[in-house]
Structure formats: structure tokens, C-alpha cells
Amino acid sequence: MDSDSPPGTGSAAPAPGEEGGAAPGEEHAAAPVVFFPTCVVDAVTPQAGMAAARVLQRAGLTVEVPEGATCCGQPAWNAGHAEPAAEVARTALQALAATDGDIVVPAGSCATMIRLFWRELFHLEGTPQEQELAATVASRTYEFSEYLHARDLPPRQAPDPTPTAYHRSCHMLHELGIDREPQELLGAAAADVRPVPAEARCCGFGGLFAVKLPEVSVAMADEVLDGYVATGAKQVVGCDASCLLHLEGRAARRGLELEFRHLAELLDDAPGAEP
């Protein structure tokens, strides 16, 4: 769970390749990829954002980061405050709407907010023009691993011998239905991925959930971490910086020797990859 449950169910945008939804790059082949780094990546794990941009570039894409695209408004939305959520998200909406090309987001939770819940948010607190822009931006938005999966990457020259556990983040798995893509990217990178018990278990972060119910949040993190340690994993790889930060903090408090990395960082460090 990488955020609290949002107020309302939203209206899911068609998944890439489904009726009404374009496959990555299908409609905007000549345009640069618009990279929305998210506020967590930008402020706390910028190395993950830089790695994602480099990996996209190695896949033959031109990457641009739109000025003014800051926060998607998810924290306020998840807390039930639609008006301040729209006020925050409006800046990012205008910035993204002013661009052309596919929008790639290195976080399942933020991709979910833009692709599924912006239309509901701006239906509640936006103008008709903003509602139209939100729908258009949603149709152009892809999570990083989902987008990259459809691209040809340079083959990894040597396997990564580090025992690895893959962490499934809740929004990405349950809201976007993305599971196979990041795992196949790990396989293509020759990572030593270990099967984990209760593989779809929530890390306990849940945005404000971890603040409101810290004891429950810690217990959930411990259960997930115990499962990873039992596999002999030395690193945990995921696609949501918020989940990884939560688990990393708890692991550090417990003295566990685990490294936490965004999928983009592992792909960027592939032996033989161009700098």
C-alpha cells in the first residue's frame, strides 16, 4: 500500500494495448518522452530519477522534464481533501498538458493518481477545461517499468549475482495491474531474483496510514522484511520510492543488512551499459 485509499473509485484509463489505450510510443513516436519525476524521487531519491532518465535514453528515447511539474496532489487527495489536492495538482496538470509525447512516471502510486484519479479530482474541483486536460494527460501516462517493457534494451553483459527480492507496491499491482513487466525486466537484466512468501503483501507505508497507525505500519513492514531476509536476499528492488524508503528505514532500525534500490537503478548499473 503506497497510499491511503482515495475518496471515490475513480475511472481507470484504458491500459496500454487495450481498446481505447495506445501502446507506449504508438501515438507519440516522434515526440520526446515527458519524464515526471514525482516529488518523492525529486526530493529524496534523485538518483533513482536520474537512473530512470538514463535507462530511457539508452532505449533510444529523448527525455525531457517539464518545468513546473511538481506534485500530483496525492497526499491531500488520499486524506479526503479534494480542494487542496486540486490546487496542488493543477500546477502539474498545466505543465504536463503543455507537452507532447508519452508521460513516464517512476512510481506506481503517482502514475495511478494521474491516470486514474485526476479525472475524478478535476470533476469535483476543476473547470470543464481542466477535466478535458486531465483526461488527455491520463491517456498519455505510463508507469516506468510498463513503458520500458515495450522497448528494446541493450542486453546485460553479465548476471548480477546479488540475491534480490522484488517488492510489489500496492497501487501499481492492484490499481494499474502491473506485475509481469518489472519482473521480466529483472529477468532480462539477469538478476538473481528470489521467490518470496506472501509476495503481494503491503509494506505498511500507505502514505498517511504510517503516520496515523504507526504500530500497525511497523508490524506490516516487519512481516515483509522477515520474508525477504528468509530468502537470503541482500537487496530489495521495487518501483515505488515511497515503499522502498519505508522498508529501508525500518530495516536500518532493525540493523538488517539489506540494500534498497529502485528498478531503474539496477537497470542503469547493468554491466556493459553505456554511461
C-alpha positions as CSV (number, residue, x, y, z in Angstrom):
1,M,0.0,0.0,0.0
2,D,1.7,3.1,-1.1
3,S,-1.1,5.5,-0.3
4,D,-4.3,5.6,1.7
5,S,-7.5,4.5,-0.1
6,P,-8.7,7.5,-2.1
7,P,-12.2,9.0,-1.7
8,G,-14.2,7.5,-4.5
9,T,-13.3,4.8,-7.0
10,G,-12.1,6.8,-10.0
11,S,-12.4,5.8,-13.6
12,A,-9.5,3.8,-14.8
13,A,-7.9,4.9,-18.0
14,P,-7.6,2.1,-20.6
15,A,-4.4,0.1,-20.1
16,P,-1.8,0.3,-22.9
17,G,-2.7,-2.0,-25.7
18,E,-6.3,-2.3,-24.7
19,E,-9.2,-0.9,-26.6
20,G,-9.0,2.9,-26.4
21,G,-5.5,2.9,-25.0
22,A,-2.4,3.3,-27.1
23,A,0.7,1.2,-26.6
24,P,3.8,3.0,-25.3
25,G,5.1,5.3,-28.1
26,E,2.4,4.4,-30.5
27,E,0.8,7.8,-30.8
28,H,3.8,10.0,-30.0
29,A,6.7,8.2,-31.7
30,A,8.4,11.5,-32.8
31,A,7.9,13.4,-29.6
32,P,10.3,13.3,-26.6
33,V,9.3,11.2,-23.6
34,V,8.0,13.5,-20.9
35,F,9.5,12.4,-17.6
36,F,7.5,13.2,-14.4
37,P,10.0,12.5,-11.6
38,T,7.5,12.8,-8.7
39,C,8.1,14.9,-5.6
40,V,9.4,12.0,-3.5
41,V,12.0,11.0,-6.2
42,D,13.0,14.6,-6.8
43,A,13.4,15.5,-3.1
44,V,14.6,12.2,-1.5
45,T,15.9,9.8,-4.1
46,P,17.0,11.9,-7.1
47,Q,19.5,9.1,-8.0
48,A,16.5,6.9,-9.0
49,G,15.1,9.7,-11.2
50,M,18.5,10.2,-12.9
51,A,18.9,6.4,-13.4
52,A,15.4,6.2,-15.0
53,A,16.2,9.0,-17.4
54,R,19.5,7.4,-18.4
55,V,17.8,4.0,-19.0
56,L,15.1,5.6,-21.2
57,Q,17.9,7.4,-23.2
58,R,19.7,4.1,-23.7
59,A,16.4,2.7,-25.1
60,G,16.7,5.3,-27.8
61,L,14.4,7.9,-26.4
62,T,14.8,11.6,-25.9
63,V,13.8,12.6,-22.4
64,E,12.5,16.0,-21.2
65,V,11.4,17.1,-17.7
66,P,8.7,19.7,-17.9
67,E,9.3,22.8,-15.8
68,G,6.6,23.3,-13.1
69,A,5.5,19.6,-12.9
70,T,5.8,19.2,-9.1
71,C,3.4,17.1,-7.0
72,C,0.4,15.1,-8.4
73,G,-1.7,16.1,-5.3
74,Q,-2.0,12.5,-4.0
75,P,-1.3,13.2,-0.2
76,A,-4.2,15.6,0.1
77,W,-6.5,13.5,-2.1
78,N,-5.8,10.4,0.0
79,A,-6.6,12.4,3.1
80,G,-10.0,13.3,1.7
81,H,-9.2,17.0,0.9
82,A,-10.1,17.3,-2.8
83,E,-9.9,21.1,-3.0
84,P,-6.3,21.5,-1.8
85,A,-5.4,18.3,-3.8
86,A,-6.6,20.1,-6.9
87,E,-4.8,23.2,-6.0
88,V,-1.5,21.3,-5.8
89,A,-2.2,19.0,-8.8
90,R,-3.3,21.9,-11.0
91,T,0.3,23.1,-11.4
92,A,1.5,19.7,-12.6
93,L,-1.6,19.3,-14.8
94,Q,-0.9,22.5,-16.7
95,A,2.8,21.6,-17.0
96,L,2.2,18.2,-18.4
97,A,-0.7,19.3,-20.7
98,A,1.7,21.8,-22.3
99,T,3.9,19.0,-23.5
100,D,3.7,16.4,-26.3
101,G,4.6,12.7,-26.1
102,D,4.2,9.9,-23.7
103,I,4.4,10.7,-20.0
104,V,6.6,8.3,-17.9
105,V,6.3,8.2,-14.1
106,P,8.8,6.2,-12.0
107,A,6.3,5.4,-9.3
108,G,3.1,3.3,-9.4
109,S,1.3,5.4,-6.9
110,C,1.8,8.7,-8.7
111,A,1.1,7.1,-12.1
112,T,-2.2,5.8,-10.6
113,M,-3.1,9.2,-9.3
114,I,-2.6,10.8,-12.7
115,R,-4.0,8.0,-14.8
116,L,-7.0,7.0,-12.7
117,F,-7.9,9.7,-10.2
118,W,-7.1,13.1,-11.8
119,R,-10.2,12.9,-13.8
120,E,-12.3,12.3,-10.7
121,L,-10.4,15.0,-8.8
122,F,-10.9,17.7,-11.5
123,H,-14.5,16.6,-12.0
124,L,-15.0,17.5,-8.3
125,E,-12.8,20.6,-8.1
126,G,-11.9,21.7,-11.7
127,T,-13.2,23.5,-14.7
128,P,-14.5,21.8,-17.8
129,Q,-11.2,22.7,-19.5
130,E,-9.2,21.1,-16.6
131,Q,-11.4,18.0,-16.8
132,E,-10.6,17.7,-20.5
133,L,-6.9,18.2,-19.9
134,A,-6.9,15.6,-17.1
135,A,-8.4,13.0,-19.3
136,T,-5.9,13.7,-22.1
137,V,-2.9,13.6,-19.8
138,A,-4.2,10.4,-18.2
139,S,-4.3,8.7,-21.6
140,R,-0.7,9.6,-22.2
141,T,0.6,8.4,-18.8
142,Y,2.6,5.2,-18.2
143,E,4.5,3.8,-15.2
144,F,8.2,3.4,-15.8
145,S,8.5,-0.4,-16.0
146,E,5.4,-0.7,-18.0
147,Y,6.7,1.7,-20.6
148,L,10.2,0.3,-20.7
149,H,9.0,-3.2,-21.0
150,A,7.8,-2.4,-24.6
151,R,11.2,-1.1,-25.5
152,D,14.4,-2.9,-26.6
153,L,17.2,-2.5,-24.1
154,P,20.9,-3.3,-24.6
155,P,21.4,-6.9,-23.3
156,R,23.2,-7.2,-19.9
157,Q,26.7,-8.5,-20.4
158,A,26.9,-10.4,-17.1
159,P,24.5,-11.5,-14.5
160,D,24.0,-9.7,-11.2
161,P,25.0,-12.2,-8.5
162,T,23.3,-10.2,-5.7
163,P,20.4,-12.2,-4.2
164,T,17.4,-10.0,-4.9
165,A,13.8,-9.7,-3.7
166,Y,11.3,-7.8,-5.8
167,H,8.8,-5.7,-3.8
168,R,5.4,-5.3,-5.3
169,S,3.8,-1.9,-4.5
170,C,0.1,-1.9,-4.0
171,H,-1.1,0.8,-6.3
172,M,0.9,-0.5,-9.1
173,L,-0.2,-4.0,-8.6
174,H,-3.9,-3.6,-7.8
175,E,-4.9,-0.3,-9.5
176,L,-2.7,-0.4,-12.6
177,G,-2.4,-4.2,-12.8
178,I,1.3,-4.1,-13.5
179,D,3.2,-7.1,-12.2
180,R,4.8,-9.1,-15.1
181,E,6.6,-6.2,-16.7
182,P,9.0,-5.3,-13.9
183,Q,9.7,-8.9,-13.2
184,E,10.5,-9.6,-16.8
185,L,12.8,-6.6,-16.9
186,L,14.6,-8.0,-13.9
187,G,14.9,-11.3,-15.7
188,A,16.3,-9.6,-18.8
189,A,18.9,-7.9,-16.5
190,A,19.9,-11.4,-15.3
191,A,19.2,-10.5,-11.7
192,D,19.2,-13.3,-9.1
193,V,15.6,-12.8,-8.0
194,R,14.4,-15.0,-5.1
195,P,10.8,-16.1,-4.7
196,V,9.3,-14.5,-1.6
197,P,6.5,-15.6,0.7
198,A,3.3,-13.5,0.6
199,E,4.7,-11.7,-2.4
200,A,1.8,-9.2,-2.7
201,R,1.9,-8.2,1.0
202,C,1.7,-4.5,1.7
203,C,4.8,-2.8,3.1
204,G,2.7,-0.8,5.6
205,F,3.6,2.6,4.3
206,G,0.3,3.8,2.9
207,G,1.2,7.4,3.0
208,L,-0.7,8.9,5.9
209,F,-1.5,5.4,7.2
210,A,2.0,5.1,8.5
211,V,1.6,8.3,10.5
212,K,-1.9,7.6,11.8
213,L,-1.3,4.0,12.7
214,P,2.5,3.6,13.2
215,E,2.4,0.4,15.3
216,V,0.4,-1.4,12.6
217,S,2.6,0.1,9.9
218,V,5.8,-1.1,11.6
219,A,4.3,-4.6,12.1
220,M,3.4,-4.8,8.4
221,A,6.9,-3.7,7.4
222,D,8.5,-6.3,9.7
223,E,6.4,-9.1,8.2
224,V,7.6,-8.1,4.7
225,L,11.2,-7.7,5.7
226,D,11.3,-11.0,7.5
227,G,10.1,-12.7,4.3
228,Y,12.8,-11.0,2.3
229,V,15.5,-12.0,4.8
230,A,14.3,-15.6,4.8
231,T,15.1,-15.8,1.1
232,G,18.7,-14.9,1.6
233,A,18.2,-11.7,-0.4
234,K,20.8,-8.9,0.0
235,Q,18.9,-6.3,-1.9
236,V,15.3,-5.3,-2.4
237,V,14.2,-3.8,-5.7
238,G,11.0,-2.0,-6.3
239,C,9.3,0.6,-8.5
240,D,8.0,3.0,-5.8
241,A,10.4,5.1,-3.8
242,S,7.9,5.6,-1.0
243,C,7.6,1.9,-0.3
244,L,11.4,1.4,-0.5
245,L,12.1,4.3,1.8
246,H,9.6,3.0,4.4
247,L,11.2,-0.5,4.3
248,E,14.7,0.9,4.3
249,G,14.0,3.0,7.4
250,R,12.6,0.0,9.3
251,A,15.4,-2.3,8.1
252,A,18.0,0.2,9.3
253,R,16.3,0.5,12.7
254,R,16.5,-3.3,13.0
255,G,20.1,-3.5,11.8
256,L,19.2,-5.6,8.7
257,E,21.9,-5.8,6.0
258,L,19.6,-5.1,3.1
259,E,20.1,-2.6,0.2
260,F,17.1,-0.9,-1.3
261,R,17.1,0.1,-4.9
262,H,14.6,1.4,-7.5
263,L,14.4,-0.9,-10.5
264,A,15.8,2.0,-12.6
265,E,19.0,1.9,-10.6
266,L,19.5,-1.8,-11.1
267,L,18.9,-1.4,-14.9
268,D,21.2,1.6,-15.0
269,D,24.0,-0.3,-13.3
270,A,23.9,-3.2,-15.7
271,P,27.4,-4.3,-16.6
272,G,28.2,-3.3,-20.2
273,A,25.6,-0.5,-20.1
274,E,26.8,2.8,-21.6
275,P,27.4,5.5,-19.1
